Amino acid sequence: MTVENSDITMGALFQNRFIRTILLSVFLLQIGIWVRNYSILLYVIEKTNEDPVAISLISVAEFAPIFLFSFIGGTFADRWRPKRTMIWCDLLSALSILVVLLTLMFASWKVIFFATLVSSILSQFSQPSGMKLFKLHVKEELVQMGMSMYQTIFALFMILGPIIGTFVFQQYGISVAIAIMGLAFLLSAATLAFLPPDPENEENTHKPTLMDDIKAGFSYVWNNRALTLLGGSFAACGMALGLTQPLTVFLVTERLGLPKEQLQWLMAAFGIGMILGGVLTAALARKSPPQFLLAVGLVVSAMGFLAMGLSEYLWLTLTIQFISGLFMPCIHIGINTMILQNTEAAFIGRVNGILNPMFMGTMIISMSASGWLKENFPLETIYQSAAMLFIVAALTLIPLFKQAPSGYQKEEDM
């Protein structure tokens, strides 16, 4: 199928009712999510006097549901009506926030973990439904640009999110922060109501059971060498990120000797790098195979983690964060392209649902141990270990360089 470049314009993209609606919904959700992430982080730091174990538990509450519910959510995305699923998930997230706000007034502050846990669980059902809606309502030639805009919002909030979250907590406290979270989820649900109606499910007397779908998904990944190797790379990446994710604040407080609130500038530098890197990587993606992009991103990440663990200067740490962000789109685009090239359309949701838990499972294991490791080992040693794991992830991809992924050569011939 040949698509004229003149048809692929930003104007054509925003003429699509679905694109306009889903991008506004994602924008609102990102406000709620980043206010949640940073207000809860700063609140727990304040309540526990910077206890590393308590801080690591925040990340466990955020990422554990991805490991436990990702595959189930991906499977149900093809069984439930996607628009209805997304709206109900936002409404239930808002309800859980209200429960937390009420409970916080009369019970222990530790109930704050519940807000992160519930919204993270519900997102595992909402996100794959959103991907299904992309396929239903966006023309094939506009999907790549639409997903680019979708990812740009996430990158933008890498800059704005920490600033917004920190400002809300410092100025108004945890109760107002929680109220803003709930309002953001409600507004997102109201926005999604303007999506086109869900298509009616066709009657199928031979519809496979949920267990049949689950077994077929695991069998498909196990028998696909490229996906199996990619899963091994995912596992090593997850373990590396899990070691460091809860401890980033200590780069600021220990290595740099600055107040914990300065963490937002590290995230901002990373986000600026991601936005610029997205533009550069999009240009490179047409000429470079996805396994090359992914390997480059992993190697640069390894060098970045090694340098951040050693840096004692703010300007150097910010520069490293920027460069790491610059190459992060190589990882995202490489992973997504490899999955698409090596997976049949009927298994996309389940393949994502299997590979993501492999990433999150190892991430949660190392994340759970990060607090203990921080108490027993120097911070730079932990970051050096994470760098080595990124190298292992890159080495796992070597067998894939010996074969052209299905779809890549076809793209060259078009």
N, C-alpha and C positions, 0 to 999 in steps of 0.2 A: 504494500500500500504506500503510495507516494503522497506526501503532504506538502503543500506549498508553504514556504516560509512566511509568505505574506499573510497566510491565514492564522499563523501563530503569533498573535499580538496581545499586549496587555489589555487592550480594549475588548477583544474577543473573550478574553478570560473573565473579565468582570461583567460582561453581559450575561454570564451564566449565573442564574439565580442561586444555584447550590453553592458555587464558589463564594459568592458574597456572604451568604448565610453562615457557611461553615467557618470561614475566616473570622467573622465577627464572634462566633461562639468560642473559637479557640482563643481569641484575644481576651475575652472575658474570663475564660477558664485559667489562662496564664496569670491573670491578676490574682485570682483566688489562690492558685497553687503557690505562687511565689510569696504572697503575704503569709500563707500557711507555713511554707518551708522556713522562712527567716524569722518570723515572729516566734514560732515554736522553738527553733534553735536557740535564739537569744533568751527566750523565757526559761528554757531548761538550763542553759549555761548560768543564768542568774540564780535560779533556784538551787542548783547543785554545786555552786562555786567551781564551775568548769570541770566537773567530774567526767573523765573521758569515757567511762563505761556508759553513763547515762546519755551522753552525746551520741555515742555509737548506736544506742537503742533507737534513736529517732530515725536513723537511716534504715535500720532493720524494719521498723514499722512501715516505712515508705516503700521499701523494695521487696520485702518478703512476699506480699501478695502477688507481685509480678511472677515470682517463681511458682507460687501455689495455684494461681488462677489463670495464667496466661493461656495455656493450652485449652482449658475449658471455655474461656471467653472466646477464643478464636473459633472453636468448634460451634458454639452457639450462635456466632455471628451469621452463619449460613442457615440457621434454623429459625431465628426470631426476626421480626421486622426491625430493620436497623434504625429507622427514625424513632420509633417508639422506644426501642432499647436505650438509645442515647438520652432521650428526654427523661425517662424514668431514672437512669443512673444519675443525672444531674439533680433531679428532685430528691432522690434518696441521699445524695451527698449533702445537699442543703439541710435536710432533716437531721442528719447525723451531726452536723455542725451546731444546729440549734440545741440538740441534746447535750453536747459538750459544753456549750455556753451556760446552760441551766445548771448542769452538774458542777461546773467549775465554781459556781457561787456557793455551793453547799457541801462539796466533798473535796477529796484530795486533788492537788494540782496534777497528779500523775494521769488523770483521765484525759489530759491533753494528747496523749499518744493515740487515743481512740480516733480522733479526728483524722490524723494522717492514715491510720490503718484502714478505716472504712472507705475514704475517698480513693485510696490506692486500689482497693479490691474492686470497686465499681468501675474504675477506669479500664480494667482488664476486659470488661464486657463492652464498654463504650468505644474504645479505640478501634478494635477490629470492625465494629459496625460502621464507623466512620470511613474506614478503608473500603468497605463494601459499597457504601454510598458513592464514593469517588468513581467506582467502576460503573455504577448505575446511571449517574447523572452528568458525568464529564466526558466530552468527546475525547477519543484516544489521543488525538494530536495536541490536546490541551492538558493532558494528565501530568506530564513532566513539569510544565510551567506552574500548574496548580500546586503540585507537591513542593515545588521550589518556594512558592509564596508561603505555603504551610510551614515549611522548615524555617523560612526567614523570620516568621513571628517568634518561633522558639529561640532563634539566635538573638533577636532583638531583646527578648526578655532575659537573656543571659546578662545583658547590660542593665536594663531597667529593673528587672525583678529584684535583685538584691538591694538596690537603692530604695525601691518602693517598700519592700518588706521591712527593711531596717527603719525607714522613716516612720511607717505606721506604728511599729512597736514602740519606738522611742518616744514618739509624740503622744500616742493615745493609749498604749498599754495592750495587754493580751485580749481583754474583753472586746474592745473595738476591732482588733485585728480579726478575731473569730467571727464577729458580725459581718465584716467585709467579705470574708471567705464565703459565708452562707449566701450573701447577696449576689456575689459573682456567680455562684452555681445556679441560683434562681434565674438570673438574667440570661445565662447561657441556655437554660431549658426553654425560656420564653422565646429566645432567638431561634432555636431549633424547630419551634412550632411552625415557622414559616417555610420549612423545607417542603419540597414536593411530597405528596402522599407516598407511603410505602406501597410497592406493588403487591397485589394479592398473591398469596402462596398458592402454587398449583397443586392440585390433588395428585398424590403419587402413592399408589397402593404398595409399591415396593421400596418405599423410603427406608434407607438403612437406619439401624438403631444408633444411638449415641456411642455405644461401645464399639460397634462396627467402624464408625468414623474414626474413633480414637486408635483402634488397632491398625487401620489402613494408613493413618498418618505416621505412626511410628515405623511401620514396615517400609514406607516410602523413603523416609530419611535414612534408615539403616542400610538400604540397598542402593543409595545414591552416594558414591564416593566423595564427590565434591561437597555435598552437604555435610557428610560425616566429618571431613577435615575442617570445614568451616565451623562445625560445632566444637571441635577441639580448640580451635583458635578463640572462639567465643569464651570457652571455659577459662583459658589462661588470662584473657582480657578482664573477665569478671573478677577473678581473684586479685589481679593487680589493682583494679579500681576499688574493690572492697577494702583493701588494706589502707588506702589513703583517703577515701571519700570522707569518713567521719573525722579525720585528723587534719583537714585543710586549715581549720581555724588555728591550729598550733603552729603552722608556718608563719602566721601573722604574730601570734603572741609570744612564741618562743624564739624562732629563728630570726624574726625581724624586730622583736621587742616592741610591737605596736598594740594599740587597743584592738579587741576582737572585732569591733565594728568596721575596721579597715579591710576586712575580708571582702566586702562588697567591691572594692577596687580591683582585686585579683579576678573576681568573676567578670567584672566589666571588661578588663583587658582580654580575657578569654573570649567573651562574646563579640567584641569588635573584631578579633582575629577570625572568628567563625563566619561573620558576615562577609568579610573580604575574601576569606578562603573559599566560601561557597561560590563566589563569582569566578575565581580562578580555577577551581576544580571543575566547574561546569564546562569550561573551555577545554581542559585537559581530558575530560572523560571521553570525548569523541575519538581521541587518538590513543588512549592508553587502556589496556585491558583492566578490568576491575580488580583482579588479584594484585596487580602492580600498585594501583592506587591504595588498596588496603594495606599492603606491606609497607609502603612509604609512610602512611599515616601511623602505623604501629611503631616503626623504627624511630620516627621523630618524637612520638609520645614517650618512648623509652628514654631518649636523650633528655627530654623535657623533665620527666620525673626525677631522673638522676640529678640534673642541675638544680631543680627546685629544692630538693632535700639538702643541698649543700649551700645554697645562696643565703647570704646574710644581709643583702642589700635590697631595698624595696624596688629600685629602678631595674635591677637585674631580674628579680622575681616577676615583675610586671612584664618585662620583655619576654621572658621564657613563657609566661602564660599566653601572651599574644601570639607567639610563634606556634605554640601547641594548638591554640584555637584556629590558627591559619590552616593547619593541616588536618584538623578534626573532620572537615567535610570529606576528605579522602577516605576516611574510615566509613562514614555514613553511606556515601555514594557507592563505595566498593562493596560493602556488605549487601545493600539493597539490590544492586545490579547483579551480584553473584547469585542471590536467592532467586531473583526473577529469571535469570538466564538458565538456571539449573532446576527449575521447578515448574511443573504443569500448573495451569491456572486453577484447576480443581483442588489443588493441595496447598495453595499459597497461605491461607489462614492457618492451617495446621502446621506447616513447616515453620512459620514465624512463632507459632505457639509452642513448638518444641525447642527451637534454637534459643529463644529468649529466656526460657527457664534454665537452660544450660549456662547461659551468661549470668543470670540472676542468682542461680543456686550457688555457684562458686563465689559470687560477689557477697552473698549473705553470709556464707561460711567464713570468709576472710574478714568481713565487716564485723561479725560477732566477736572475732578474736582481736580486732584492732585495738580495742580499749586495753585489753590485757597486754598486748605487745607494746603499746605505748608506755605502760607502766614499767616494763622490763627491758626495753631496748631503746637506743637513741632514735630520734625521729628520722635522721638521715639514713640509718640502716633500713628502716621500713620502706623509705622511698627508693633506696637502691634495690631492694627485693622486688618492688613493684616494677622497676625498670627491667629487671631480668625476666620477669613474667611477660612483659610486652615483647621482648626479643623471642621468647619461646613461642608466643602467638604468631609472630611473623615467620619463624622457621617452620611452623606447622603448615604454612601455605605453599612451601616449596614444591611439593608434588603437583600442585595445580598450575605451576608455570610450564609444565611439560605438555599440557594439553590446552587447546583452545576451547573455552567454554561454549556450550551450545548457544547459538544466537549471536555471538560476537562477530563471527565471520559473515553471517547473514547480514548483519548491520553494515559491514564494510562493503558488501556487494550491492547494497540498495542505492 
